[in-house]
Amino acid sequence: MRCEVTSFPAVGETAGGADIYCGKGLVAALGDFLQELSGGGRVLVVRDGDGEKLAAEIAESLRGDGFRVTELRAEDADLAEENCIVSVGAGGSAAAAAAKKAAADRRGECVLFPSVPCEEGLLAGGGVRAVCLDEDVLAASPADATAAACGILLASPVKRFEDLFAEKVLAAPKRDFHREELVEGDTWTEIAVKVMKNGLGGTVYACDAVAEMMRLIALSRGKRPRRKGEYVFVAACTLAAFYKAYLSSPALDTLLPADHSAAADEIARLAGADRCNILQAFDIFGANSYFRISYILGEYRMDLISELACCDLSSAERKWRRMYDDAGFWMKSAFTSEDVLRALALAGEMSGGLLGFAAGTGLTAAMLPGVTRTEKREKAAKSG
C-alpha cells in the first residue's frame, strides 16, 4: 500500500530547468501542487504503456480534489481540449514527449510523473515545469525498466573514454559535463534523477548509435525491441572490448576502405529513410584527416589503452544480468552476436570518434560476413 502524504514536498533539486520533487505518496498530494498552476483550468493526464495504472490513479485523485480532468493516451494527446492548462505526463518517454508538446501547443505548464526510472532525455529541450519522483512508484517498476536505468549509468566509463578520445585525438573542446554513475545503495529515486541528468549533455555517443541500430535490426527481424537502456549497456560492453582490440592492433592501415554505399543502403532499409539523407549523415574521413588522426592516435595510443583499462565492465555485467529473474537469459532470443556486430558496423558509419574512424578504415565491415546467417536461412526457405 502506497504511503499517503498531506502536503507536497519541497523542491529537492533542479535539472534542465525543471524542479524535481522526491518523496512518497505524491499522487495524493499532487492536487495541492497543481492548484496554482491550473488556475481553474482543465488538467490533461497523458499516459503511455508504462503509465496505465499510474495515470488512472492520478486522474482519480485529481477528480477527487475537484479538478476537471481529461485522460488520454500519448498518441491521442493532440485531441485534448484547448483549456487544458496543465499537462501531466504519467509513464515513460512517450508520455513525457506528448505532455510537453500538449503544454507547448496550449501555452500551459508541463509536469512529469515518471513510473519507470529508465527514461533518458525526459528534460531535453526544456518545457518541463516540474518532475515528481515517487519512490514507491519507481520501486514497483518491472525488472527490464530498472535494469535499463542501471544500464545507462553503467555505460558511463565508455562514454568517458569517448570524451577523452574527442579531446586528445580530435582536438574537440573539453566537455564540461559531470557524468552521473551508479553508486551502491542508490535509491530508485536517486537513480531516476541521475538518468535524467545523464541525458542533458547533448552529446550522442557511440553506444547510443549502436543501441539505435540494434533496435532497428530487432524490428527488421520481427522481434519486440527492448528498452534503450538495455541496448546501451550491451553496446557499451561490446565497444569497450572492440576499442581495446582496435588500439592494440599494429596493422590498422593495411585494411581495404569501407563500402559506404552498401552501408547506406542497409541503414536506409532498416530506418525506412531516404538513402541520400543517410549518406549526408556519414562521417567519412578524407586522406588528410585519416593521416592526421592516425599520427595523433599513435601519440596517445598508450594513454587511451590505459583509460580503457579502467573500463572494467566484467563485474558490472554480472550485477546487471542478475537484475533479471532469468539472469539475462532473455538476451539469447533478443539478439545474436551477429546482430550486435552488424549494429556496431552500421553505427560506425554515422558516428564520429574512434568507432567512426575504425569504420572509415574498413575494420568494422571486415568483421562481418557478406550475407548474414539469417539472410541465408531466409533465402533457403524461399528456394524450398
Disulfide bonds with the S-S distance in Angstrom:
none
